């Protein structure tokens, strides 16, 4: 599976191509996707080992964090588990937040799929959800 994206940066068109697929996590882990990234990159992940959120900012809320934490608890993941966020800023922010609070913190891996998410992830990732109408509260 491949995906092509085009960005206009400083008036210059930049094409990005994702080829292949992201391999499932070894051992204990949970992947967080949105519907678009799940379709593009999630074929190798068993449904039980993934949480798929709706695309967009509306997913960056407490209810989505609860879904991720509930799935991790259902799987019996320990503190040595890894959460993998595959997607843009919303998915990466939310996966990082969930990983930071699951059992007082578990490992996090990010596979950013947008330019801004790549920049954020290159700086160690950031965490946050929208709460009470405030972004990244």
C-alpha positions in Angstrom: 0.0 0.0 0.0 1.3 3.5 -0.7 0.0 6.9 -0.2 0.9 10.2 -1.9 0.6 13.6 -0.3 1.4 17.0 -1.7 2.3 20.0 0.4 2.7 23.6 -0.7 5.6 25.0 1.3 6.8 28.5 0.6 5.2 28.4 -2.8 7.0 25.2 -3.7 5.1 21.9 -4.2 6.6 19.1 -2.1 5.5 15.5 -2.8 5.7 12.8 -0.1 5.2 9.1 -0.7 4.7 6.5 2.0 5.5 3.1 0.7 4.9 -0.3 2.3 3.3 -0.7 5.7 4.1 -0.1 9.3 4.9 -3.4 11.0 2.9 -4.4 14.1 4.4 -3.9 17.5 6.4 -6.8 18.9 5.1 -8.0 22.2 2.7 -5.9 24.2 1.6 -2.8 22.4 -1.4 -0.8 21.1 -1.6 1.3 18.0 -3.7 4.4 17.7 -4.9 5.4 14.2 -7.5 7.7 12.7 -9.8 6.2 10.1 -7.5 7.4 7.2 -4.2 6.2 8.6 -5.8 2.9 9.6 -6.9 2.3 6.0 -3.4 3.3 4.6 -1.1 1.7 7.1 -3.0 -0.5 9.5 -3.4 -3.7 7.5 -0.9 -5.7 9.6 -2.4 -4.7 13.0 -5.1 -7.1 14.5 -8.2 -5.1 15.4 -7.8 -6.0 19.1 -4.4 -4.3 19.1 -5.5 -1.0 17.5 -7.9 1.8 18.3 -9.3 3.7 15.4 -10.5 7.3 15.9 -12.6 9.5 13.6 -10.5 11.8 11.4 -10.1 15.4 12.7 -9.9 17.6 15.7 -13.2 16.3 17.1 -11.2 13.1 18.1 -8.8 15.1 20.3 -11.0 14.8 23.5 -11.2 12.9 26.7 -13.6 10.3 25.3 -10.9 9.2 22.8 -8.3 8.9 25.6 -10.7 6.8 27.5 -11.1 4.5 24.5 -7.4 4.0 24.2 -6.9 3.5 28.0 -9.8 1.0 28.1 -8.4 -1.0 25.2 -5.0 -1.1 26.9 -6.6 -2.3 30.1 -8.7 -4.9 28.3 -5.5 -6.3 26.7 -3.9 -6.4 30.2 -1.0 -4.3 29.0 1.6 -3.5 31.6 3.7 -0.5 32.2 6.3 -2.0 29.8 3.8 -1.8 26.9 4.3 0.5 24.0 1.6 2.8 22.5 2.1 3.7 18.8 0.5 6.8 17.3 0.2 6.6 13.6 -1.2 9.8 12.0 -1.2 13.5 12.1 -1.1 15.9 15.1 -4.4 14.8 16.6 -3.5 11.2 16.7 0.1 11.8 17.9 -0.9 14.3 20.6 -3.6 11.9 21.8 -1.5 8.8 21.8 1.2 10.6 23.6 -1.2 11.9 26.2 -2.7 8.4 26.7 0.8 6.8 27.0 1.7 9.4 29.6 -1.2 8.6 31.9 -1.5 4.8 31.4 -0.1 3.2 34.5 1.8 6.4 35.3 3.5 6.3 31.9 4.4 3.7 29.3 6.6 3.7 26.2 5.5 5.8 23.2 6.4 5.5 19.5 5.2 8.0 17.0 4.8 7.5 13.2 3.8 11.0 12.1 2.1 11.2 8.7 1.8 15.0 8.3 4.6 17.6 8.0 3.5 19.4 11.2 3.3 16.1 13.2 6.8 15.2 11.9 8.2 18.5 13.3 6.4 18.0 16.6 7.6 14.4 16.8 11.2 15.4 16.0 11.2 17.5 19.2 10.2 14.5 21.3 6.5 14.7 20.7 3.9 16.7 22.5 0.8 15.7 24.4 -2.6 17.2 24.8 -6.3 17.0 24.3 -9.0 19.6 23.8 -11.1 20.1 26.9 -13.9 22.4 27.9 -13.7 24.1 24.5 -10.0 24.9 24.9 -7.4 23.5 22.6 -4.6 21.5 24.2 -5.8 22.2 27.7 
